[in-house]
Amino acid sequence: MRKSVIITYLAFFVSLVILLGIGFNFYTRLLRYNYSITWIERTHEVLQELKNLENYFKEMESSQRGFLLTNDSLFIKPFEERLSAVRGSFSRLLELTSENPAQQKKLKDLSYIIARRIDILEESTALHKLDRTLFEKRLRAGRETMQECEAILKDIEQEEKRLLVTRRKIKDSYGSASSNYSVVIFTFSFVVFIITFLLIIRELSRRFRYQRELELKITELNQANAELEQITFAASHDLQEPLRKILTFSDMLKVKYKDELPAETQRLVERLQFSATRMHELVEDLMNFTQLVGQKEESQRVSLKEVVEEVQHELKDIFTAKDVKLSIDLRLPDITGYRSQLNLLFHSLLDNAVKFSKENVPPAIFILTQQATAEEMKEKFKIRYDSQHYIKIIVRDNGIGFDNEFAGRMFNLFQRLHSQQSAYTGKGIGLTIVKRIMTNHLGFVSAHGKVNEGAEFVLYFPVSESA
C-alpha cells in the first residue's frame, strides 16, 4: 500500500475522532443547556406558586373578614375554596422543590405555620360571637403567624431568585458555548469536506490517468499479441516447409546413394534427419503453446475420467510397446474447462511418464483424486482466502524421477534436466504447456520427485461446492 494512501486513511481516522469528540462535547453542552432552561422554568413556577400561595391566604382573610363584618354565610364558601387552594399550592411547591433540600426544610417549617394559621382563622370565626376577648387574642396571634408565614415565603422567594440568577448565567454560558461549538463543528466539517473533495478529485484524476495508460498498454499488448501470432504462424509454416524438404532430400539421398555413401557420411545424414525431425516437433510444440496463450475455446463441463481414457486410447501403441500399467481413480471429477487443452495436458503428462521410465522396468502410472485444504493452498501458493475450493489430481509414476531441487525450474520453456545426448529425449516444452493449461483453468501445478524413485505432478483445479 502506498505511503500517501496510509497517510490519507490516518488523516481521515484522526479527523473522524476529532469530529466525534467535538460532536459529543457539543451534544453534552446542549443537554446541559436544555437542563438549565428546564431549571429556569421550574424556578419561575416556584416563584409564581409562592405568589399564588400568598394570594390564597389574603383571599382567605378577606372571606373571613367579610363574614365577621356581615355575618353572611356566603363568605364561608370562598373561604373553604381558598383553604383547599392553599393546600394544593403547598403540595405543588413541595413537588417543584423536591431536589432542593434547603427549600424543602423551609417548606416543612412553613407547613406548621400554615396549619397553625388555618386553625387560628377557623377558631376566630367561631369565637367572634362567643368570647370577644379570646377572639381578639386569636386575631393578634393570627397576625403574628401570618407575619412568620410571610417571612418564610419571602426567604424562599429570595433563594429562588438567587437560583434564577445563577441558572440564567449557566444557561447563557452554555448557550454561547453551544454557538461557538456550532461554529467550530461547521468550520471543521467544511474543512474536512474540502480536503475530502480535493482528495477524491485527485484520486479520480489519478485513476483516470491510470485507466488511460492501462487502455494504451492493453491496446499495445493486443497489437503485440496479434503481431506475435502472425509472426509465429508465418514462422512455423515457413519453417515447416524447408524442414520437410530437408527430411525429403535426406531420405532420397540415403536411399538413392545407400551403397555409394561412406559409413561416416550415412551417420551424418542420420544426424541431419534426427535434427530436422526434432526441429519439426519443436515447431509443432511452439504452435501448440502459442495457441494456448491466445486460446479462444469456449469452456464447458468436462469429465476428467473421459479425457484420461481418450488419452490412454491415443497412446495405446506406446503403452503396449512399453507394457505400461495405468491406474485411473474412478472418482475423477467433472470440471469446467477446455476439453482440447485438458486432453493435451494429460497427453503431455502421460507421455512424459513413459518417456522418462526406467529401462527394463514396466512403467506404472497412477492418477489419483484428493481434496485440497485451505492450509495447503495458502502454504504452497500463498492463497489468503478459502472461499474457492480446489481438488487435486495427482499423476504419479515409477520412472527415473528427478532431484526435487529442480522442481520449480522444470516448468520453464525449453528447460531440460537431461542433455540432448542422453537416452531421454525430452524437448523441454511439455511441462511448460502443462503449466500454461493450468493457468488457463485458474489452477496450479506442482512437481515432486526423487532420483530413481519416480515423479509426482499435482494439478489443482478450482471447483464449485456442488462439484
Secondary structure, 3 states (H helix, E strand, C coil): CCHHHHHHHHHHHHHHHHHHHHHHHHHHHHHHHHHHHHHHHHHHHHHHHHHHHHHHHHHHHHHHHHHHHHCCHHHHHHHHHHHHHHHHHHHHHHHHCCCCHHHHHHHHHHHHHHHHHHHHHHHHHHHCCCCHHHHHHHHHHHHHHHHHHHHHHHHHHHHHHHHHHHHHHHHHHHHHHHHHHHHHHHHHHHHHHHHHHHHHHHHHHHHHHHHHHHHHHHHHHHHHHHHHHHHHHHHHHHHHHHHHHHHHHHHHHHHHCCCCCCHHHHHHHHHHHHHHHHHHHHHHHHHHHHHHHCCCCCCEEEEHHHHHHHHHHHCHHHHHHHCCEEEECCCCCEEEECHHHHHHHHHHHHHHHHHCCCCCCCCEEEEEEEECCHHHHHHHHCCCCCCCEEEEEEEEECCCCCCHHHCCHHHCCCCCCCCCCCCCCCCCCHHHHHHHHHHHCCCEEEEEEECCCEEEEEEEEEECCCC
